[in-house]
Amino acid sequence: FLSGRLGAQDAVRIASAACSEHSGPSQCSAQAIARLSGLSRKSQNRALMKQFVESCPGVIEPPYIVKLPMAQSCPEVPGEVTVRDIEWPLYLPVFSIGKYLETESARKVSPELQRRREAWTREVRPDLQPTSVIPVGLYADAAQFSKKDSVYGFSWNFIESQERHFIGVVPKSFLCNCGCGGYHTVQRILEVVAWSFRLMALGVMPTVRHDGSELSEELTQYIGENTTSPVAALLEKRGDWSWIKSCFNFRSWASSNICWKCDAGRYELSFAEFSKQASWRKHLIDNDEFRARCARSSSGVNSALLDAPGFRVDYIAVDLLHCLDLGVAQVAFGSVFYEYIQDSSYGPSKSERLKSLNLELAQWYKKSPQRSQVGRITESMIKSGTSSPTFSAKAAETRYMSGFVRELAANWKGSQFSSEHKKLRQLLFESLDEFYKTLHADPWSPERARRSGTDFLQYYGELHDKVRGRKAGSGDRPVTRDSLAWSIRPKFHLFQHLVEDQVQYLGNPKLYWTYVDESWIGKVSSLAAVTPQARAIWPQVIGRLKLSEALER
């Protein structure tokens, strides 16, 4: 029922059937559910949810109601949409972190996380020992749940933990449509989230709301006489590039200057240049410079999340799933597969070469079974229309294919490409596979990750230039837009920041990639998909998610 795969009416029927075959205590759960059979379908759903809530007293905290600017139909003018403040429920970490901390198992944190925690303590709470501060991460993303709408979800977690804790969801169709692209709705949510972290930095529970008004009676009763909260710090923000842009109003991949970590761009300070002499290296943006630019801005683009105590722009993580598995690696794999099906040494026709490629892949899977496998590679998965080659597959399928592509490049039988080209290609995929292997190495070595990642980019740049006839040492590599293999996209630049500096202060990318988060937002999307109307998404989806968390605990 909570996952949305069983309706309330069917749940009542099943309970009634169970009761008819079993004579047990009169107050058993099945009989309590069966007694709802006389209600209407809509009433059964509400009553069943109420029963679940009442069966978990104190486990589910009351929601914190916030007025969010949302797009709403205008009753005065049919067909017109206006922006109005709508009451919306959120579940803030300050109210629940103590409860979740009780079930959180103690574990050793990474050296990088320990250094972040020590830096936060020196800046915000020098009166405390760093080990007494709880490191917390924040995630936000969107997932489509119908042909016309998506659901935006927010969650928090104990850093380096696999559990995710619900904050709230908002349908995309409800976001502010004043021309801000939903930014105002997102910022209102982040304002109260940042307020929650200010309270946790002090280690106190709220006595009033974020705007100074009284807390709800339900929250006041829930807090009771408890005036303290565990001291917690926001030390990590995760999400794909699109969501990072939404949360912080950062530059996008389509802008003239694309990066929030430096001034690299499409025309000047080319993001396609990977060398140590790249011009963008003289225009890096650290935390102080970023905040100074926000202060100088007249457009009001400051993100409310920057008000969380001790939060730094360095804590905004480039996610490996979106940057590498669904980005850089797929462009590289698409390029080598494209060259394979162009090489006549593998067959007289393209279809024969594809058949040969799939045979090699099947043999490799048989020799090296993987958790996630591609069934069959088709031509459309390698190159679509006039765009440059890009392999189309799921993130995990791409990542687990790294060893195959390394072997493919090392044992290339074709004769269409020069020995220098084949050698560069071999070194490139050796470096990429080595980088993937560092993620699971014990102990983790940031230097090994940096070296293998930068080697991959260097070899990739040389292949890019070779295919396009560009001579080395002729200034910054220009950004090209063509249909040739080995193209350089904006995600290559983000990957360079990830391997050169992010691994030094955030640690192993495996500890903050968003695979678990993507599963969480997928669950939110699935619940939204079975909700009859977008208007009903908040009581049903939010209620069921909170109850699911309670049952799992």
C-alpha atoms as one frame of an Amber mdcrd trajectory, in Angstrom:
protein
   0.000   0.000   0.000   2.766   2.458   0.909   4.683   1.747  -2.303   1.585
   2.535  -4.346   1.264  -0.955  -5.821  -1.835  -1.790  -3.773  -4.866   0.471
  -3.360  -6.696   1.020  -0.071  -9.795  -0.768  -1.389  -7.792  -3.906  -2.216
  -5.982  -3.740   1.135  -9.354  -3.702   2.936 -10.613  -6.640   0.835  -7.490
  -8.689   1.618  -7.818  -7.896   5.331 -11.505  -8.875   5.267 -10.692 -12.182
   3.549  -7.982 -12.890   6.105 -10.358 -12.207   8.987 -13.013 -14.511   7.557
 -10.549 -17.421   7.685  -9.007 -16.643  11.068 -10.551 -16.069  14.498  -7.981
 -14.114  16.452  -7.923 -11.214  18.920 -10.621  -8.656  18.155  -8.103  -5.815
  18.021  -5.652  -7.374  15.540  -4.413  -5.198  12.668  -6.266  -7.146   9.973
  -9.620  -6.722  11.723  -8.997  -3.012  12.240  -8.392  -2.657   8.504 -11.356
  -4.880   7.620 -13.710  -2.599   9.572 -13.021   0.109   6.954 -15.019  -1.826
   4.346 -18.110   0.304   4.899 -16.329   3.522   3.927 -16.037   5.036   0.480
 -12.867   4.442  -1.542 -11.521   7.923  -0.788 -12.359   7.614   2.894 -10.730
   4.175   3.070  -7.454   5.663   1.842  -7.483   8.436   4.466  -8.552   6.065
   7.257  -5.897   3.504   6.391  -3.169   6.181   6.367  -4.458   7.405   9.746
  -4.282   3.878  11.168  -0.668   3.521  10.066   0.269   6.876  11.601  -1.461
   6.026  14.895   0.321   2.656  14.998   3.694   4.475  14.960   3.265   7.061
  17.771   6.207   9.484  18.043   8.008   7.913  15.101   6.781  10.336  12.445
   7.287  13.966  13.360   4.601  16.489  12.415   5.358  18.394   9.191   6.719
  21.925   9.218   4.270  23.943   7.109   5.840  26.595   4.857   4.212  28.988
   2.405   5.845  28.397  -0.984   5.380  30.595  -4.077   3.663  28.243  -6.535
   1.991  28.412  -9.902  -1.766  28.094  -9.569  -4.697  28.404 -11.950  -6.348
  31.791 -11.708 -10.086  31.377 -10.961 -10.824  34.907 -12.145  -9.272  34.317
 -15.588  -9.808  30.773 -16.956  -6.684  29.307 -18.550  -4.353  31.825 -16.897
  -1.782  30.805 -14.289  -0.661  33.048 -11.438   1.810  32.727  -8.542   0.434
  32.393  -5.029   1.800  31.382  -1.621   0.574  27.852  -0.876   1.000  26.032
   2.446   3.288  23.057   1.911   4.686  20.395   4.310   8.406  19.869   4.855
  10.256  17.600   7.293  13.325  19.439   8.575  16.358  17.586   9.961  16.419
  19.609  13.194  13.219  17.838  14.313  14.303  14.292  13.447  18.111  14.068
  13.494  18.210  12.936  17.123  15.739  10.137  16.400  17.683   8.908  13.360
  20.990   9.222  15.196  19.792   6.605  17.694  19.727   3.959  14.945  22.850
   5.171  13.107  25.721   2.732  13.659  29.095   4.175  14.629  31.699   3.996
  11.882  35.081   5.390  10.992  34.891   8.482   8.792  37.273   9.180   5.919
  40.296  11.464   6.515  38.836  14.023   4.084  35.540  14.191   5.999  37.407
  14.476   9.289  39.361  17.466   7.926  36.117  19.141   6.797  34.591  18.568
  10.214  37.677  20.013  11.938  37.601  23.106   9.682  33.883  23.636  10.396
  34.444  23.317  14.138  37.276  25.879  14.099  35.101  28.365  12.204  31.665
  27.823  13.773  31.979  25.986  17.127  35.553  26.267  18.451  34.200  25.329
  21.882  33.508  21.759  20.704  35.550  18.710  19.800  35.235  17.906  16.059
  34.128  14.343  16.841  30.990  15.695  18.548  29.792  17.339  15.303  27.485
  15.279  13.057  28.393  15.693   9.342  25.266  15.965   7.202  24.750  15.976
   3.426  21.908  17.395   1.346  20.519  16.086  -1.956  17.996  17.426  -4.448
  16.930  16.220  -7.886  13.936  15.754 -10.160  12.372  12.694 -11.776   9.598
  12.470 -14.330   6.440  10.718 -13.149   4.104  11.450 -16.070   4.288  12.651
 -19.654   3.703  16.228 -18.544   5.171  16.528 -15.059   8.163  15.777 -12.858
   8.547  15.634  -9.100  11.325  17.534  -7.344  12.627  15.823  -4.214  14.852
  16.928  -1.300  16.535  14.631   1.224  19.298  14.678   3.820  21.680  12.016
   5.111  24.514  11.338   7.499  27.568  11.714   5.234  29.075   8.389   4.074
  25.849   6.613   5.106  23.522   4.790   2.721  20.234   5.909   4.318  18.305
   8.890   2.961  15.838  10.932   5.006  12.940  12.774   3.474  12.608  16.589
   3.488   9.962  17.262   0.861   8.706  17.005  -2.702   7.183  19.515  -5.119
   5.677  18.813  -8.565   7.451  20.764 -11.306   4.099  22.099 -12.524   3.681
  23.827  -9.144   7.014  25.723  -9.231   6.968  29.515  -9.455   6.506  30.539
 -13.084   7.252  34.261 -12.837  10.158  33.768 -15.234  12.609  32.565 -12.570
  12.466  28.931 -13.737  11.228  27.769 -10.330  14.132  29.417  -8.514  11.905
  31.279  -6.037  10.140  28.087  -4.908  13.428  26.238  -4.478  14.961  29.128
  -2.528  12.027  29.310  -0.116  12.613  25.628   0.680  16.345  26.178   1.077
  15.700  29.141   3.399  14.009  26.950   5.994  16.555  24.149   5.463  19.377
  26.649   6.155  17.444  27.854   9.247  17.307  24.244  10.408  21.105  23.972
  10.072  21.614  27.236  11.988  19.690  25.730  14.887  21.661  22.479  14.710
  24.936  24.435  14.656  23.887  25.863  18.013  22.592  22.494  19.205  19.122
  23.788  20.093  15.536  23.023  19.157  13.400  25.888  17.826  11.092  27.818
  20.123   9.549  29.813  17.252   9.285  29.390  13.490  11.884  30.670  11.007
   9.867  33.892  10.542   9.415  34.491  14.272   5.816  33.260  14.447   4.629
  30.524  16.809   5.318  26.861  16.164   2.323  24.665  15.421   0.673  22.942
  18.357   1.645  19.539  16.895   5.355  20.447  16.672   5.310  22.036  20.127
   3.887  18.808  21.590   6.375  16.720  19.571   9.361  18.710  20.893   8.011
  18.680  24.454  10.602  19.645  27.029  13.509  18.730  24.759  15.433  21.958
  24.182  18.633  20.539  22.685  19.538  19.053  19.307  22.651  17.152  18.203
  25.209  19.595  16.783  25.285  19.024  13.016  27.037  20.665  10.061  26.130
  20.807   6.371  29.341  19.569   4.750  28.108  18.175   1.433  25.615  19.110
  -1.310  24.881  16.519  -4.004  22.893  16.552  -7.226  23.325  16.688 -10.978
  24.464  19.844 -12.773  20.896  20.911 -13.510  19.928  20.824  -9.839  23.102
  22.512  -8.677  22.261  25.302 -11.107  18.699  25.484  -9.721  19.829  25.550
  -6.094  22.650  28.076  -6.500  21.783  29.846  -9.756  25.145  28.711 -11.110
  26.285  28.962 -14.692  25.042  26.189 -16.954  26.720  24.007 -19.543  25.118
  26.181 -22.257  26.514  29.494 -20.941  29.456  31.372 -22.420  31.290  30.703
 -19.138  30.224  27.280 -17.929  31.953  26.619 -14.603  31.269  27.694 -11.013
  34.798  26.678  -9.954  36.587  28.877 -12.500  35.864  31.192 -15.445  36.376
  28.569 -18.153  34.156  29.144 -21.166  33.339  28.322 -24.751  35.115  31.193
 -26.443  37.682  32.605 -24.026  39.475  30.517 -21.385  38.484  27.344 -23.276
  37.124  24.532 -21.104  38.472  22.054 -23.695  42.071  22.727 -22.651  43.357
  20.148 -20.133  47.035  21.113 -19.839  48.787  22.759 -16.907  49.119  25.872
 -19.087  45.344  26.213 -19.607  44.300  29.882 -19.372  41.341  29.141 -17.078
  43.748  28.088 -14.307  44.545  31.763 -13.727  40.864  32.443 -13.066  39.915
  29.959 -10.334  37.000  30.815  -8.024  37.507  29.861  -4.377  34.949  30.191
  -1.588  35.863  33.786  -0.716  35.787  34.916  -4.350  32.462  33.188  -4.934
  30.835  34.874  -1.945  32.357  38.217  -2.956  30.804  37.891  -6.414  27.447
  37.062  -4.852  27.700  40.159  -2.651  28.496  42.346  -5.667  25.629  40.923
  -7.704  22.611  43.184  -8.202  20.353  40.381  -9.454  19.667  38.794  -6.080
  21.033  35.392  -7.085  22.479  34.423  -3.708  21.423  30.944  -2.661  19.775
  30.675   0.734  21.797  27.527   1.394  24.961  29.638   1.653  23.511  30.908
   4.941  24.015  27.495   6.536  26.843  27.991   9.093  30.274  27.054   7.780
  29.001  25.940   4.371  31.528  26.430   1.578  31.143  26.331  -2.185  33.810
  23.581  -2.108  31.237  21.268  -0.505  29.103  21.294  -3.661  30.083  17.958
  -5.178  30.568  17.148  -8.839  28.714  13.846  -9.015  30.582  10.956 -10.637
  27.413   9.228 -11.855  26.287  12.182 -13.956  29.723  13.581 -14.813  31.576
  10.376 -15.743  29.212   7.393 -16.026  26.534   9.386 -17.895  28.944  11.866
 -19.454  32.663  11.597 -20.122  32.820   7.780 -20.255  29.866   7.553 -22.641
  31.459  10.013 -25.077  34.729   8.043 -24.949  32.997   4.661 -25.328  30.837
   5.962 -28.163  33.961   7.166 -29.973  35.821   3.863 -29.763  32.713   1.847
 -30.731  32.172   4.211 -33.673  35.744   3.616 -34.848  35.192  -0.129 -34.458
  32.146  -0.199 -36.756  33.979   2.031 -39.255  36.967  -0.343 -39.450  36.514
  -2.703 -42.407  38.891  -5.199 -40.778  35.960  -6.323 -38.591  33.601  -7.139
 -41.449  32.474  -6.096 -44.919  29.404  -4.189 -43.660  28.420  -2.130 -40.653
  25.948  -4.775 -39.528  28.676  -7.429 -39.587  30.984  -5.188 -37.549  28.230
  -4.590 -34.987  27.726  -8.323 -34.770  31.475  -8.741 -34.178  31.445  -6.061
 -31.474  28.536  -7.699 -29.652  30.231 -11.102 -29.881  33.359  -9.698 -28.236
  31.222  -8.087 -25.523  29.324 -11.340 -24.846  32.585 -13.273 -24.585  33.976
 -10.704 -22.162  30.833 -10.820 -19.978  31.123 -14.621 -19.890  34.743 -14.345
 -18.781  34.147 -11.382 -16.440  30.530 -11.363 -15.167  29.306  -7.896 -14.177
  26.489  -6.724 -11.885  25.027  -4.598 -14.663  25.266  -5.617 -18.313  24.301
  -4.203 -21.694  22.162  -6.697 -23.606  23.157  -5.686 -27.121  24.861  -2.671
 -28.668  23.011  -1.131 -31.610  24.158   1.544 -34.030  21.724   4.083 -32.544
  23.346   3.495 -29.133  26.692   4.622 -30.587  25.778   7.611 -32.743  22.532
   9.436 -33.363  21.994  11.622 -36.430  24.637  14.273 -37.057  25.827  14.484
 -33.449  29.234  13.219 -32.375  29.419   9.601 -31.101  28.060   9.081 -27.575
  27.264   5.682 -26.114  23.712   5.436 -24.793  23.257   3.143 -21.783  22.438
   3.270 -18.091  25.066   4.690 -15.740  25.961   1.366 -14.082  26.057  -0.452
 -17.440  28.594   2.098 -18.671  30.747   1.942 -15.546  30.902  -1.861 -15.527
  31.946  -1.855 -19.186  35.251  -0.081 -18.514  37.268  -3.328 -18.398  35.809
  -4.475 -21.717  36.684  -1.250 -23.509  40.203  -1.424 -22.086  40.662  -4.920
 -23.534  39.063  -3.892 -26.822  41.552  -1.033 -27.259  44.521  -3.160 -26.165
  43.728  -6.003 -28.595  42.608  -3.924 -31.592  42.856  -6.092 -34.698  41.868
  -3.448 -37.233  44.341  -1.758 -39.544  42.409   1.376 -40.481  44.033   3.606
 -37.812  47.713   4.462 -37.358  49.799   2.793 -34.684  50.083   6.134 -32.854
  46.284   6.515 -32.820  45.813   2.977 -31.500  48.492   3.487 -28.834  46.853
   6.719 -27.599  43.512   4.950 -27.482  44.980   2.065 -25.507  46.644   4.378
 -22.968  43.441   6.392 -22.654  41.275   3.428 -21.653  43.972   1.982 -19.409
  43.907   5.293 -17.500  40.101   5.385 -17.327  39.881   1.798 -16.092  42.594
   2.540 -13.554  40.580   5.504 -12.279  37.500   3.311 -11.845  39.593   0.777
  -9.926  40.862   3.434  -7.504  37.287   3.914  -6.298  37.323   0.471  -4.678
  40.963   0.437  -3.561  41.717   0.042   0.142  43.314   2.259   1.223  41.925
   4.987  -1.009  44.632   7.053  -2.729  43.625  10.541  -3.923  46.974  10.855
  -5.690  46.383   7.667  -7.678  42.903   8.893  -8.626  44.257  12.297  -9.644
  47.054  10.797 -11.732  44.885   8.295 -13.610  42.152  10.880 -14.200  44.496
  13.565 -15.523  46.314  11.004 -17.713  42.965  10.025 -19.247  42.162  13.659
 -20.050  45.610  14.261 -21.549  45.382  11.237 -23.866  41.806  12.154 -24.760
  42.849  15.679 -25.739  45.592  14.288 -27.984  43.119  11.976 -29.741  40.691
  14.874 -30.158  43.439  16.962 -31.804  44.691  14.099 -33.969  41.258  13.406
 -35.471  40.820  17.118 -36.233  44.350  17.745 -37.494  45.181  20.244 -34.753
  48.831  20.762 -33.921  49.917  20.576 -30.298  51.268  23.655 -28.528  49.133
  26.191 -30.401  47.444  27.814 -27.399  44.234  26.767 -25.686  42.371  23.976
 -27.457  39.260  25.563 -29.011  35.781  24.247 -28.246  34.530  22.489 -31.391
  31.025  21.529 -32.441  31.152  18.798 -35.054  30.100  15.203 -35.666  33.592
  13.708 -35.352  34.648  11.205 -32.712  36.423  12.214 -29.501  34.444  15.420
 -28.954  34.955  17.442 -25.755  31.822  18.363 -23.806  31.476  20.615 -20.720
  31.369  17.577 -18.407  35.019  16.877 -19.298  35.909  20.155 -17.584  33.922
  19.236 -14.467  35.660  15.863 -14.412  38.998  17.685 -14.471  38.015  19.678
 -11.373  36.833  16.452  -9.733  40.146  14.629 -10.181  42.445  17.600  -9.637
  40.954  19.222  -6.548  37.650  17.733  -5.405  39.139  14.364  -4.407  41.542
  16.236  -2.126  38.834  17.718   0.104  35.732  15.544  -0.492  37.580  12.248
  -0.783  36.618   9.123  -2.716  33.856  10.002  -5.247  32.231   6.656  -4.450
  31.274   8.038  -1.023  29.176  10.845  -2.496  28.041   9.638  -5.902  24.271
   9.679  -6.297  23.404   6.042  -7.058  21.565   5.686  -3.721  19.977   9.108
  -4.224  18.767   8.174  -7.709  17.070   5.100  -6.219  15.441   7.329  -3.604
  14.104   9.848  -6.129  12.959   6.918  -8.282  10.857   5.726  -5.356   9.377
   9.215  -5.005   8.595   9.258  -8.732   6.908   5.845  -8.562   4.624   7.015
  -5.765   3.815  10.195  -7.662   2.957   8.164 -10.759   0.134   6.309  -8.975
  -1.293   9.503  -7.473  -4.520  10.329  -9.338  -3.966  14.084  -9.572  -0.980
  16.411  -9.138  -2.951  18.297  -6.475  -3.044  15.177  -4.314   0.670  14.477
  -4.607   1.704  16.115  -1.344  -0.496  14.293   1.203  -0.159  10.897  -0.462
   3.468  10.847  -1.552   4.849  12.621   1.511   2.725  10.586   3.919   3.644
   7.277   2.330   7.351   8.116   2.196   7.433   9.023   5.875   5.521   5.867
   6.802   7.869   3.761   4.668  10.833   5.188   6.588   9.107   4.281   9.868
   8.425   0.701   8.755  12.010   0.236   7.548  13.317   1.347  10.954
